[in-house]
């Protein structure tokens, strides 16, 4: 956890930090479906999977190369694989 704390500090000091958070395990999830005429609440995750997202960072990066550099540091700190995705842009942006 010290390595993750050091990563968080580096991201904040660089001014790239937007937000971060850990997530409870999928077993605590409830899936909500209101795509039809009524709402259906189903205990459990949307998708059953062996691997799942345990948390996230939202980091502001000027380009993919910068984002990947932060991702390398995060992966090293966590000693785990991570996934990099961009946020969707606002419509018309």
mmCIF file as gemmi writes it, N, C-alpha and C atoms, coordinates in Angstrom:
data_model
loop_
_atom_site.group_PDB
_atom_site.id
_atom_site.type_symbol
_atom_site.label_atom_id
_atom_site.label_alt_id
_atom_site.label_comp_id
_atom_site.label_asym_id
_atom_site.label_entity_id
_atom_site.label_seq_id
_atom_site.pdbx_PDB_ins_code
_atom_site.Cartn_x
_atom_site.Cartn_y
_atom_site.Cartn_z
_atom_site.occupancy
_atom_site.B_iso_or_equiv
_atom_site.pdbx_formal_charge
_atom_site.auth_seq_id
_atom_site.auth_asym_id
_atom_site.pdbx_PDB_model_num
ATOM 1 N N . UNK Axp A 1 ? 0.813 -1.192 0 1 0 ? 1 A 1
ATOM 2 C CA . UNK Axp A 1 ? 0 0 0 1 0 ? 1 A 1
ATOM 3 C C . UNK Axp A 1 ? 0.863 1.265 0 1 0 ? 1 A 1
ATOM 4 N N . UNK Axp A 2 ? 2.077 1.167 0.483 1 0 ? 2 A 1
ATOM 5 C CA . UNK Axp A 2 ? 2.969 2.325 0.475 1 0 ? 2 A 1
ATOM 6 C C . UNK Axp A 2 ? 3.258 2.765 -0.951 1 0 ? 2 A 1
ATOM 7 N N . UNK Axp A 3 ? 3.417 1.806 -1.865 1 0 ? 3 A 1
ATOM 8 C CA . UNK Axp A 3 ? 3.691 2.14 -3.262 1 0 ? 3 A 1
ATOM 9 C C . UNK Axp A 3 ? 2.497 2.848 -3.894 1 0 ? 3 A 1
ATOM 10 N N . UNK Axp A 4 ? 1.294 2.42 -3.553 1 0 ? 4 A 1
ATOM 11 C CA . UNK Axp A 4 ? 0.085 3.072 -4.07 1 0 ? 4 A 1
ATOM 12 C C . UNK Axp A 4 ? -0.025 4.483 -3.506 1 0 ? 4 A 1
ATOM 13 N N . UNK Axp A 5 ? 0.274 4.649 -2.234 1 0 ? 5 A 1
ATOM 14 C CA . UNK Axp A 5 ? 0.271 5.979 -1.628 1 0 ? 5 A 1
ATOM 15 C C . UNK Axp A 5 ? 1.268 6.904 -2.298 1 0 ? 5 A 1
ATOM 16 N N . UNK Axp A 6 ? 2.449 6.388 -2.617 1 0 ? 6 A 1
ATOM 17 C CA . UNK Axp A 6 ? 3.468 7.185 -3.299 1 0 ? 6 A 1
ATOM 18 C C . UNK Axp A 6 ? 2.998 7.557 -4.709 1 0 ? 6 A 1
ATOM 19 N N . UNK Axp A 7 ? 2.337 6.623 -5.389 1 0 ? 7 A 1
ATOM 20 C CA . UNK Axp A 7 ? 1.792 6.925 -6.718 1 0 ? 7 A 1
ATOM 21 C C . UNK Axp A 7 ? 0.739 8.021 -6.621 1 0 ? 7 A 1
ATOM 22 N N . UNK Axp A 8 ? -0.183 7.893 -5.668 1 0 ? 8 A 1
ATOM 23 C CA . UNK Axp A 8 ? -1.223 8.908 -5.487 1 0 ? 8 A 1
ATOM 24 C C . UNK Axp A 8 ? -0.608 10.283 -5.241 1 0 ? 8 A 1
ATOM 25 N N . UNK Axp A 9 ? 0.416 10.334 -4.422 1 0 ? 9 A 1
ATOM 26 C CA . UNK Axp A 9 ? 1.096 11.604 -4.129 1 0 ? 9 A 1
ATOM 27 C C . UNK Axp A 9 ? 1.717 12.176 -5.395 1 0 ? 9 A 1
ATOM 28 N N . UNK Axp A 10 ? 2.363 11.334 -6.201 1 0 ? 10 A 1
ATOM 29 C CA . UNK Axp A 10 ? 3.005 11.796 -7.437 1 0 ? 10 A 1
ATOM 30 C C . UNK Axp A 10 ? 1.982 12.362 -8.412 1 0 ? 10 A 1
ATOM 31 N N . UNK Axp A 11 ? 0.85 11.687 -8.561 1 0 ? 11 A 1
ATOM 32 C CA . UNK Axp A 11 ? -0.2 12.154 -9.475 1 0 ? 11 A 1
ATOM 33 C C . UNK Axp A 11 ? -0.752 13.498 -8.994 1 0 ? 11 A 1
ATOM 34 N N . UNK Axp A 12 ? -0.973 13.616 -7.694 1 0 ? 12 A 1
ATOM 35 C CA . UNK Axp A 12 ? -1.493 14.873 -7.14 1 0 ? 12 A 1
ATOM 36 C C . UNK Axp A 12 ? -0.488 15.999 -7.307 1 0 ? 12 A 1
ATOM 37 N N . UNK Axp A 13 ? 0.772 15.736 -6.985 1 0 ? 13 A 1
ATOM 38 C CA . UNK Axp A 13 ? 1.801 16.776 -7.092 1 0 ? 13 A 1
ATOM 39 C C . UNK Axp A 13 ? 2.013 17.218 -8.535 1 0 ? 13 A 1
ATOM 40 N N . UNK Axp A 14 ? 1.767 16.329 -9.501 1 0 ? 14 A 1
ATOM 41 C CA . UNK Axp A 14 ? 1.906 16.672 -10.917 1 0 ? 14 A 1
ATOM 42 C C . UNK Axp A 14 ? 0.707 17.46 -11.439 1 0 ? 14 A 1
ATOM 43 N N . UNK Axp A 15 ? -0.343 17.551 -10.626 1 0 ? 15 A 1
ATOM 44 C CA . UNK Axp A 15 ? -1.543 18.257 -11.055 1 0 ? 15 A 1
ATOM 45 C C . UNK Axp A 15 ? -2.404 17.454 -12.015 1 0 ? 15 A 1
ATOM 46 N N . UNK Axp A 16 ? -2.16 16.141 -12.11 1 0 ? 16 A 1
ATOM 47 C CA . UNK Axp A 16 ? -2.898 15.283 -13.033 1 0 ? 16 A 1
ATOM 48 C C . UNK Axp A 16 ? -4.09 14.587 -12.366 1 0 ? 16 A 1
ATOM 49 N N . UNK Axp A 17 ? -4.152 14.613 -11.046 1 0 ? 17 A 1
ATOM 50 C CA . UNK Axp A 17 ? -5.192 13.895 -10.307 1 0 ? 17 A 1
ATOM 51 C C . UNK Axp A 17 ? -6.54 14.573 -10.477 1 0 ? 17 A 1
ATOM 52 N N . UNK Axp A 18 ? -7.565 13.801 -10.838 1 0 ? 18 A 1
ATOM 53 C CA . UNK Axp A 18 ? -8.938 14.297 -10.881 1 0 ? 18 A 1
ATOM 54 C C . UNK Axp A 18 ? -9.725 13.647 -9.747 1 0 ? 18 A 1
ATOM 55 N N . UNK Axp A 19 ? -9.726 12.318 -9.695 1 0 ? 19 A 1
ATOM 56 C CA . UNK Axp A 19 ? -10.364 11.593 -8.597 1 0 ? 19 A 1
ATOM 57 C C . UNK Axp A 19 ? -9.955 10.132 -8.649 1 0 ? 19 A 1
ATOM 58 N N . UNK Axp A 20 ? -10.193 9.425 -7.561 1 0 ? 20 A 1
ATOM 59 C CA . UNK Axp A 20 ? -9.899 7.999 -7.484 1 0 ? 20 A 1
ATOM 60 C C . UNK Axp A 20 ? -10.844 7.376 -6.473 1 0 ? 20 A 1
ATOM 61 N N . UNK Axp A 21 ? -11.002 6.079 -6.553 1 0 ? 21 A 1
ATOM 62 C CA . UNK Axp A 21 ? -11.844 5.4 -5.577 1 0 ? 21 A 1
ATOM 63 C C . UNK Axp A 21 ? -11.702 3.899 -5.68 1 0 ? 21 A 1
ATOM 64 N N . UNK Axp A 22 ? -11.911 3.246 -4.574 1 0 ? 22 A 1
ATOM 65 C CA . UNK Axp A 22 ? -11.948 1.791 -4.545 1 0 ? 22 A 1
ATOM 66 C C . UNK Axp A 22 ? -13.401 1.348 -4.627 1 0 ? 22 A 1
ATOM 67 N N . UNK Axp A 23 ? -13.616 0.155 -5.119 1 0 ? 23 A 1
ATOM 68 C CA . UNK Axp A 23 ? -14.963 -0.383 -5.264 1 0 ? 23 A 1
ATOM 69 C C . UNK Axp A 23 ? -15.143 -1.622 -4.395 1 0 ? 23 A 1
ATOM 70 N N . UNK Axp A 24 ? -16.33 -1.794 -3.863 1 0 ? 24 A 1
ATOM 71 C CA . UNK Axp A 24 ? -16.665 -3.007 -3.123 1 0 ? 24 A 1
ATOM 72 C C . UNK Axp A 24 ? -16.681 -4.18 -4.108 1 0 ? 24 A 1
ATOM 73 N N . UNK Axp A 25 ? -16.564 -5.403 -3.639 1 0 ? 25 A 1
ATOM 74 C CA . UNK Axp A 25 ? -16.531 -6.551 -4.554 1 0 ? 25 A 1
ATOM 75 C C . UNK Axp A 25 ? -17.859 -6.719 -5.3 1 0 ? 25 A 1
ATOM 76 N N . UNK Axp A 26 ? -17.817 -7.389 -6.459 1 0 ? 26 A 1
ATOM 77 C CA . UNK Axp A 26 ? -19.027 -7.584 -7.259 1 0 ? 26 A 1
ATOM 78 C C . UNK Axp A 26 ? -20.17 -8.246 -6.493 1 0 ? 26 A 1
ATOM 79 N N . UNK Axp A 27 ? -19.85 -9.05 -5.511 1 0 ? 27 A 1
ATOM 80 C CA . UNK Axp A 27 ? -20.906 -9.724 -4.736 1 0 ? 27 A 1
ATOM 81 C C . UNK Axp A 27 ? -21.814 -8.733 -4.017 1 0 ? 27 A 1
ATOM 82 N N . UNK Axp A 28 ? -21.359 -7.49 -3.849 1 0 ? 28 A 1
ATOM 83 C CA . UNK Axp A 28 ? -22.175 -6.478 -3.174 1 0 ? 28 A 1
ATOM 84 C C . UNK Axp A 28 ? -23.056 -5.692 -4.151 1 0 ? 28 A 1
ATOM 85 N N . UNK Axp A 29 ? -22.939 -5.987 -5.447 1 0 ? 29 A 1
ATOM 86 C CA . UNK Axp A 29 ? -23.643 -5.221 -6.476 1 0 ? 29 A 1
ATOM 87 C C . UNK Axp A 29 ? -25.118 -5.58 -6.576 1 0 ? 29 A 1
ATOM 88 N N . UNK Axp A 30 ? -25.884 -4.641 -7.08 1 0 ? 30 A 1
ATOM 89 C CA . UNK Axp A 30 ? -27.261 -4.863 -7.51 1 0 ? 30 A 1
ATOM 90 C C . UNK Axp A 30 ? -27.363 -4.327 -8.927 1 0 ? 30 A 1
ATOM 91 N N . UNK Axp A 31 ? -27.876 -5.136 -9.837 1 0 ? 31 A 1
ATOM 92 C CA . UNK Axp A 31 ? -28.057 -4.715 -11.226 1 0 ? 31 A 1
ATOM 93 C C . UNK Axp A 31 ? -29.455 -4.134 -11.366 1 0 ? 31 A 1
ATOM 94 N N . UNK Axp A 32 ? -29.532 -2.931 -11.944 1 0 ? 32 A 1
ATOM 95 C CA . UNK Axp A 32 ? -30.797 -2.224 -12.143 1 0 ? 32 A 1
ATOM 96 C C . UNK Axp A 32 ? -31.099 -2.19 -13.634 1 0 ? 32 A 1
ATOM 97 N N . UNK Axp A 33 ? -32.293 -2.649 -14.019 1 0 ? 33 A 1
ATOM 98 C CA . UNK Axp A 33 ? -32.704 -2.639 -15.419 1 0 ? 33 A 1
ATOM 99 C C . UNK Axp A 33 ? -34.069 -1.978 -15.546 1 0 ? 33 A 1
ATOM 100 N N . UNK Axp A 34 ? -34.08 -0.786 -16.116 1 0 ? 34 A 1
ATOM 101 C CA . UNK Axp A 34 ? -35.333 -0.087 -16.384 1 0 ? 34 A 1
ATOM 102 C C . UNK Axp A 34 ? -35.435 0.179 -17.876 1 0 ? 34 A 1
ATOM 103 N N . UNK Axp A 35 ? -34.995 -0.789 -18.669 1 0 ? 35 A 1
ATOM 104 C CA . UNK Axp A 35 ? -35.037 -0.653 -20.117 1 0 ? 35 A 1
ATOM 105 C C . UNK Axp A 35 ? -36.391 -1.042 -20.696 1 0 ? 35 A 1
ATOM 106 N N . UNK Axp A 36 ? -37.24 -1.636 -19.882 1 0 ? 36 A 1
ATOM 107 C CA . UNK Axp A 36 ? -38.576 -2.03 -20.328 1 0 ? 36 A 1
ATOM 108 C C . UNK Axp A 36 ? -39.635 -1.174 -19.653 1 0 ? 36 A 1
ATOM 109 N N . UNK Axp A 37 ? -40.794 -1.774 -19.389 1 0 ? 37 A 1
ATOM 110 C CA . UNK Axp A 37 ? -41.919 -1.049 -18.797 1 0 ? 37 A 1
ATOM 111 C C . UNK Axp A 37 ? -41.808 -0.894 -17.287 1 0 ? 37 A 1
ATOM 112 N N . UNK Axp A 38 ? -41.005 -1.735 -16.653 1 0 ? 38 A 1
ATOM 113 C CA . UNK Axp A 38 ? -40.864 -1.65 -15.202 1 0 ? 38 A 1
ATOM 114 C C . UNK Axp A 38 ? -39.411 -1.886 -14.809 1 0 ? 38 A 1
ATOM 115 N N . UNK Axp A 39 ? -39.1 -1.533 -13.58 1 0 ? 39 A 1
ATOM 116 C CA . UNK Axp A 39 ? -37.741 -1.682 -13.067 1 0 ? 39 A 1
ATOM 117 C C . UNK Axp A 39 ? -37.552 -3.084 -12.505 1 0 ? 39 A 1
ATOM 118 N N . UNK Axp A 40 ? -36.411 -3.686 -12.844 1 0 ? 40 A 1
ATOM 119 C CA . UNK Axp A 40 ? -36.048 -4.99 -12.295 1 0 ? 40 A 1
ATOM 120 C C . UNK Axp A 40 ? -34.727 -4.809 -11.556 1 0 ? 40 A 1
ATOM 121 N N . UNK Axp A 41 ? -34.726 -5.125 -10.265 1 0 ? 41 A 1
ATOM 122 C CA . UNK Axp A 41 ? -33.515 -5.105 -9.438 1 0 ? 41 A 1
ATOM 123 C C . UNK Axp A 41 ? -33.076 -6.542 -9.227 1 0 ? 41 A 1
ATOM 124 N N . UNK Axp A 42 ? -31.842 -6.845 -9.607 1 0 ? 42 A 1
ATOM 125 C CA . UNK Axp A 42 ? -31.317 -8.196 -9.479 1 0 ? 42 A 1
ATOM 126 C C . UNK Axp A 42 ? -30.074 -8.164 -8.611 1 0 ? 42 A 1
ATOM 127 N N . UNK Axp A 43 ? -30.078 -8.896 -7.488 1 0 ? 43 A 1
ATOM 128 C CA . UNK Axp A 43 ? -28.869 -8.943 -6.668 1 0 ? 43 A 1
ATOM 129 C C . UNK Axp A 43 ? -27.719 -9.556 -7.46 1 0 ? 43 A 1
ATOM 130 N N . UNK Axp A 44 ? -26.558 -8.94 -7.372 1 0 ? 44 A 1
ATOM 131 C CA . UNK Axp A 44 ? -25.378 -9.469 -8.036 1 0 ? 44 A 1
ATOM 132 C C . UNK Axp A 44 ? -24.894 -8.565 -9.148 1 0 ? 44 A 1
ATOM 133 N N . UNK Axp A 45 ? -23.728 -8.903 -9.673 1 0 ? 45 A 1
ATOM 134 C CA . UNK Axp A 45 ? -23.111 -8.067 -10.705 1 0 ? 45 A 1
ATOM 135 C C . UNK Axp A 45 ? -23.826 -8.193 -12.049 1 0 ? 45 A 1
ATOM 136 N N . UNK Axp A 46 ? -23.588 -7.213 -12.918 1 0 ? 46 A 1
ATOM 137 C CA . UNK Axp A 46 ? -24.135 -7.197 -14.278 1 0 ? 46 A 1
ATOM 138 C C . UNK Axp A 46 ? -23.6 -8.376 -15.076 1 0 ? 46 A 1
ATOM 139 N N . UNK Axp A 47 ? -22.31 -8.677 -14.885 1 0 ? 47 A 1
ATOM 140 C CA . UNK Axp A 47 ? -21.645 -9.767 -15.598 1 0 ? 47 A 1
ATOM 141 C C . UNK Axp A 47 ? -20.843 -10.584 -14.584 1 0 ? 47 A 1
ATOM 142 N N . UNK Axp A 48 ? -20.957 -11.891 -14.648 1 0 ? 48 A 1
ATOM 143 C CA . UNK Axp A 48 ? -20.125 -12.766 -13.823 1 0 ? 48 A 1
ATOM 144 C C . UNK Axp A 48 ? -18.764 -12.897 -14.499 1 0 ? 48 A 1
ATOM 145 N N . UNK Axp A 49 ? -17.692 -12.681 -13.752 1 0 ? 49 A 1
ATOM 146 C CA . UNK Axp A 49 ? -16.355 -12.756 -14.333 1 0 ? 49 A 1
ATOM 147 C C . UNK Axp A 49 ? -15.347 -13.169 -13.27 1 0 ? 49 A 1
ATOM 148 N N . UNK Axp A 50 ? -14.263 -13.806 -13.707 1 0 ? 50 A 1
ATOM 149 C CA . UNK Axp A 50 ? -13.195 -14.203 -12.787 1 0 ? 50 A 1
ATOM 150 C C . UNK Axp A 50 ? -12.41 -12.993 -12.305 1 0 ? 50 A 1
ATOM 151 N N . UNK Axp A 51 ? -12.304 -11.961 -13.152 1 0 ? 51 A 1
ATOM 152 C CA . UNK Axp A 51 ? -11.587 -10.74 -12.801 1 0 ? 51 A 1
ATOM 153 C C . UNK Axp A 51 ? -12.578 -9.583 -12.813 1 0 ? 51 A 1
ATOM 154 N N . UNK Axp A 52 ? -12.299 -8.596 -11.99 1 0 ? 52 A 1
ATOM 155 C CA . UNK Axp A 52 ? -13.209 -7.457 -11.941 1 0 ? 52 A 1
ATOM 156 C C . UNK Axp A 52 ? -12.453 -6.203 -11.543 1 0 ? 52 A 1
ATOM 157 N N . UNK Axp A 53 ? -13.076 -5.078 -11.795 1 0 ? 53 A 1
ATOM 158 C CA . UNK Axp A 53 ? -12.513 -3.773 -11.472 1 0 ? 53 A 1
ATOM 159 C C . UNK Axp A 53 ? -12.594 -3.552 -9.969 1 0 ? 53 A 1
ATOM 160 N N . UNK Axp A 54 ? -11.442 -3.295 -9.351 1 0 ? 54 A 1
ATOM 161 C CA . UNK Axp A 54 ? -11.399 -3.098 -7.906 1 0 ? 54 A 1
ATOM 162 C C . UNK Axp A 54 ? -11.355 -1.637 -7.508 1 0 ? 54 A 1
ATOM 163 N N . UNK Axp A 55 ? -11.076 -0.779 -8.453 1 0 ? 55 A 1
ATOM 164 C CA . UNK Axp A 55 ? -10.996 0.643 -8.175 1 0 ? 55 A 1
ATOM 165 C C . UNK Axp A 55 ? -10.596 1.386 -9.434 1 0 ? 55 A 1
ATOM 166 N N . UNK Axp A 56 ? -10.429 2.683 -9.313 1 0 ? 56 A 1
ATOM 167 C CA . UNK Axp A 56 ? -10.119 3.471 -10.489 1 0 ? 56 A 1
ATOM 168 C C . UNK Axp A 56 ? -9.406 4.759 -10.113 1 0 ? 56 A 1
ATOM 169 N N . UNK Axp A 57 ? -8.695 5.293 -11.078 1 0 ? 57 A 1
ATOM 170 C CA . UNK Axp A 57 ? -8.146 6.644 -11.026 1 0 ? 57 A 1
ATOM 171 C C . UNK Axp A 57 ? -8.673 7.368 -12.249 1 0 ? 57 A 1
ATOM 172 N N . UNK Axp A 58 ? -9.023 8.611 -12.099 1 0 ? 58 A 1
ATOM 173 C CA . UNK Axp A 58 ? -9.266 9.483 -13.245 1 0 ? 58 A 1
ATOM 174 C C . UNK Axp A 58 ? -8.142 10.504 -13.206 1 0 ? 58 A 1
ATOM 175 N N . UNK Axp A 59 ? -7.357 10.473 -14.264 1 0 ? 59 A 1
ATOM 176 C CA . UNK Axp A 59 ? -6.16 11.307 -14.355 1 0 ? 59 A 1
ATOM 177 C C . UNK Axp A 59 ? -6.257 12.14 -15.622 1 0 ? 59 A 1
ATOM 178 N N . UNK Axp A 60 ? -5.916 13.389 -15.522 1 0 ? 60 A 1
ATOM 179 C CA . UNK Axp A 60 ? -5.884 14.244 -16.696 1 0 ? 60 A 1
ATOM 180 C C . UNK Axp A 60 ? -4.521 14.112 -17.36 1 0 ? 60 A 1
ATOM 181 N N . UNK Axp A 61 ? -4.529 13.732 -18.63 1 0 ? 61 A 1
ATOM 182 C CA . UNK Axp A 61 ? -3.28 13.556 -19.384 1 0 ? 61 A 1
ATOM 183 C C . UNK Axp A 61 ? -3.435 14.245 -20.731 1 0 ? 61 A 1
ATOM 184 N N . UNK Axp A 62 ? -2.385 14.909 -21.164 1 0 ? 62 A 1
ATOM 185 C CA . UNK Axp A 62 ? -2.471 15.67 -22.412 1 0 ? 62 A 1
ATOM 186 C C . UNK Axp A 62 ? -2.513 14.789 -23.655 1 0 ? 62 A 1
ATOM 187 N N . UNK Axp A 63 ? -2.061 13.532 -23.536 1 0 ? 63 A 1
ATOM 188 C CA . UNK Axp A 63 ? -2.118 12.604 -24.671 1 0 ? 63 A 1
ATOM 189 C C . UNK Axp A 63 ? -1.966 11.168 -24.166 1 0 ? 63 A 1
ATOM 190 N N . UNK Axp A 64 ? -2.083 10.226 -25.086 1 0 ? 64 A 1
ATOM 191 C CA . UNK Axp A 64 ? -2.001 8.806 -24.716 1 0 ? 64 A 1
ATOM 192 C C . UNK Axp A 64 ? -0.655 8.441 -24.105 1 0 ? 64 A 1
ATOM 193 N N . UNK Axp A 65 ? 0.42 8.99 -24.642 1 0 ? 65 A 1
ATOM 194 C CA . UNK Axp A 65 ? 1.745 8.655 -24.114 1 0 ? 65 A 1
ATOM 195 C C . UNK Axp A 65 ? 1.86 9.013 -22.637 1 0 ? 65 A 1
ATOM 196 N N . UNK Axp A 66 ? 1.356 10.17 -22.255 1 0 ? 66 A 1
ATOM 197 C CA . UNK Axp A 66 ? 1.384 10.598 -20.847 1 0 ? 66 A 1
ATOM 198 C C . UNK Axp A 66 ? 0.496 9.664 -20.015 1 0 ? 66 A 1
ATOM 199 N N . UNK Axp A 67 ? -0.673 9.34 -20.541 1 0 ? 67 A 1
ATOM 200 C CA . UNK Axp A 67 ? -1.584 8.428 -19.826 1 0 ? 67 A 1
ATOM 201 C C . UNK Axp A 67 ? -0.926 7.069 -19.61 1 0 ? 67 A 1
ATOM 202 N N . UNK Axp A 68 ? -0.226 6.569 -20.622 1 0 ? 68 A 1
ATOM 203 C CA . UNK Axp A 68 ? 0.42 5.264 -20.498 1 0 ? 68 A 1
ATOM 204 C C . UNK Axp A 68 ? 1.573 5.305 -19.501 1 0 ? 68 A 1
ATOM 205 N N . UNK Axp A 69 ? 2.267 6.407 -19.413 1 0 ? 69 A 1
ATOM 206 C CA . UNK Axp A 69 ? 3.333 6.536 -18.413 1 0 ? 69 A 1
ATOM 207 C C . UNK Axp A 69 ? 2.752 6.462 -17 1 0 ? 69 A 1
ATOM 208 N N . UNK Axp A 70 ? 1.643 7.172 -16.767 1 0 ? 70 A 1
ATOM 209 C CA . UNK Axp A 70 ? 0.976 7.069 -15.459 1 0 ? 70 A 1
ATOM 210 C C . UNK Axp A 70 ? 0.497 5.641 -15.224 1 0 ? 70 A 1
ATOM 211 N N . UNK Axp A 71 ? -0.027 5.004 -16.257 1 0 ? 71 A 1
ATOM 212 C CA . UNK Axp A 71 ? -0.528 3.633 -16.129 1 0 ? 71 A 1
ATOM 213 C C . UNK Axp A 71 ? 0.587 2.67 -15.758 1 0 ? 71 A 1
ATOM 214 N N . UNK Axp A 72 ? 1.76 2.846 -16.347 1 0 ? 72 A 1
ATOM 215 C CA . UNK Axp A 72 ? 2.9 1.995 -15.998 1 0 ? 72 A 1
ATOM 216 C C . UNK Axp A 72 ? 3.225 2.122 -14.517 1 0 ? 72 A 1
ATOM 217 N N . UNK Axp A 73 ? 3.231 3.358 -14.025 1 0 ? 73 A 1
ATOM 218 C CA . UNK Axp A 73 ? 3.535 3.577 -12.606 1 0 ? 73 A 1
ATOM 219 C C . UNK Axp A 73 ? 2.447 2.979 -11.709 1 0 ? 73 A 1
ATOM 220 N N . UNK Axp A 74 ? 1.194 3.109 -12.114 1 0 ? 74 A 1
ATOM 221 C CA . UNK Axp A 74 ? 0.093 2.545 -11.33 1 0 ? 74 A 1
ATOM 222 C C . UNK Axp A 74 ? 0.172 1.024 -11.303 1 0 ? 74 A 1
ATOM 223 N N . UNK Axp A 75 ? 0.451 0.428 -12.452 1 0 ? 75 A 1
ATOM 224 C CA . UNK Axp A 75 ? 0.566 -1.023 -12.531 1 0 ? 75 A 1
ATOM 225 C C . UNK Axp A 75 ? 1.688 -1.538 -11.638 1 0 ? 75 A 1
ATOM 226 N N . UNK Axp A 76 ? 2.811 -0.826 -11.648 1 0 ? 76 A 1
ATOM 227 C CA . UNK Axp A 76 ? 3.949 -1.208 -10.806 1 0 ? 76 A 1
ATOM 228 C C . UNK Axp A 76 ? 3.569 -1.105 -9.324 1 0 ? 76 A 1
ATOM 229 N N . UNK Axp A 77 ? 2.893 -0.013 -8.957 1 0 ? 77 A 1
ATOM 230 C CA . UNK Axp A 77 ? 2.513 0.195 -7.553 1 0 ? 77 A 1
ATOM 231 C C . UNK Axp A 77 ? 1.537 -0.87 -7.08 1 0 ? 77 A 1
ATOM 232 N N . UNK Axp A 78 ? 0.602 -1.246 -7.943 1 0 ? 78 A 1
ATOM 233 C CA . UNK Axp A 78 ? -0.407 -2.251 -7.58 1 0 ? 78 A 1
ATOM 234 C C . UNK Axp A 78 ? 0.102 -3.681 -7.72 1 0 ? 78 A 1
ATOM 235 N N . UNK Axp A 79 ? 1.175 -3.838 -8.508 1 0 ? 79 A 1
ATOM 236 C CA . UNK Axp A 79 ? 1.661 -5.172 -8.864 1 0 ? 79 A 1
ATOM 237 C C . UNK Axp A 79 ? 0.539 -5.976 -9.53 1 0 ? 79 A 1
ATOM 238 N N . UNK Axp A 80 ? -0.109 -5.283 -10.479 1 0 ? 80 A 1
ATOM 239 C CA . UNK Axp A 80 ? -1.264 -5.86 -11.157 1 0 ? 80 A 1
ATOM 240 C C . UNK Axp A 80 ? -1.419 -5.217 -12.526 1 0 ? 80 A 1
ATOM 241 N N . UNK Axp A 81 ? -2.129 -5.89 -13.396 1 0 ? 81 A 1
ATOM 242 C CA . UNK Axp A 81 ? -2.478 -5.285 -14.676 1 0 ? 81 A 1
ATOM 243 C C . UNK Axp A 81 ? -3.541 -4.221 -14.437 1 0 ? 81 A 1
ATOM 244 N N . UNK Axp A 82 ? -3.52 -3.194 -15.267 1 0 ? 82 A 1
ATOM 245 C CA . UNK Axp A 82 ? -4.573 -2.19 -15.216 1 0 ? 82 A 1
ATOM 246 C C . UNK Axp A 82 ? -5.037 -1.905 -16.639 1 0 ? 82 A 1
ATOM 247 N N . UNK Axp A 83 ? -6.175 -1.284 -16.743 1 0 ? 83 A 1
ATOM 248 C CA . UNK Axp A 83 ? -6.758 -0.931 -18.039 1 0 ? 83 A 1
ATOM 249 C C . UNK Axp A 83 ? -6.808 0.586 -18.155 1 0 ? 83 A 1
ATOM 250 N N . UNK Axp A 84 ? -6.519 1.101 -19.343 1 0 ? 84 A 1
ATOM 251 C CA . UNK Axp A 84 ? -6.566 2.542 -19.598 1 0 ? 84 A 1
ATOM 252 C C . UNK Axp A 84 ? -7.698 2.808 -20.578 1 0 ? 84 A 1
ATOM 253 N N . UNK Axp A 85 ? -8.566 3.75 -20.214 1 0 ? 85 A 1
ATOM 254 C CA . UNK Axp A 85 ? -9.641 4.174 -21.104 1 0 ? 85 A 1
ATOM 255 C C . UNK Axp A 85 ? -9.814 5.669 -20.983 1 0 ? 85 A 1
ATOM 256 N N . UNK Axp A 86 ? -10.214 6.277 -22.07 1 0 ? 86 A 1
ATOM 257 C CA . UNK Axp A 86 ? -10.54 7.703 -22.044 1 0 ? 86 A 1
ATOM 258 C C . UNK Axp A 86 ? -12.003 7.87 -21.66 1 0 ? 86 A 1
ATOM 259 N N . UNK Axp A 87 ? -12.312 8.996 -21.033 1 0 ? 87 A 1
ATOM 260 C CA . UNK Axp A 87 ? -13.704 9.333 -20.788 1 0 ? 87 A 1
ATOM 261 C C . UNK Axp A 87 ? -14.326 9.768 -22.103 1 0 ? 87 A 1
ATOM 262 N N . UNK Axp A 88 ? -15.615 9.524 -22.254 1 0 ? 88 A 1
ATOM 263 C CA . UNK Axp A 88 ? -16.304 9.987 -23.448 1 0 ? 88 A 1
ATOM 264 C C . UNK Axp A 88 ? -16.355 11.504 -23.443 1 0 ? 88 A 1
ATOM 265 N N . UNK Axp A 89 ? -16.269 12.083 -24.622 1 0 ? 89 A 1
ATOM 266 C CA . UNK Axp A 89 ? -16.392 13.524 -24.743 1 0 ? 89 A 1
ATOM 267 C C . UNK Axp A 89 ? -17.859 13.899 -24.735 1 0 ? 89 A 1
ATOM 268 N N . UNK Axp A 90 ? -18.139 15.132 -24.328 1 0 ? 90 A 1
ATOM 269 C CA . UNK Axp A 90 ? -19.512 15.622 -24.368 1 0 ? 90 A 1
ATOM 270 C C . UNK Axp A 90 ? -19.969 15.673 -25.816 1 0 ? 90 A 1
ATOM 271 N N . UNK Axp A 91 ? -21.245 15.377 -26.072 1 0 ? 91 A 1
ATOM 272 C CA . UNK Axp A 91 ? -21.745 15.472 -27.45 1 0 ? 91 A 1
ATOM 273 C C . UNK Axp A 91 ? -21.516 16.878 -28 1 0 ? 91 A 1
ATOM 274 N N . UNK Axp A 92 ? -21.037 16.954 -29.212 1 0 ? 92 A 1
ATOM 275 C CA . UNK Axp A 92 ? -20.796 18.23 -29.853 1 0 ? 92 A 1
ATOM 276 C C . UNK Axp A 92 ? -19.473 18.864 -29.475 1 0 ? 92 A 1
ATOM 277 N N . UNK Axp A 93 ? -18.683 18.182 -28.632 1 0 ? 93 A 1
ATOM 278 C CA . UNK Axp A 93 ? -17.4 18.754 -28.214 1 0 ? 93 A 1
ATOM 279 C C . UNK Axp A 93 ? -16.31 18.473 -29.22 1 0 ? 93 A 1
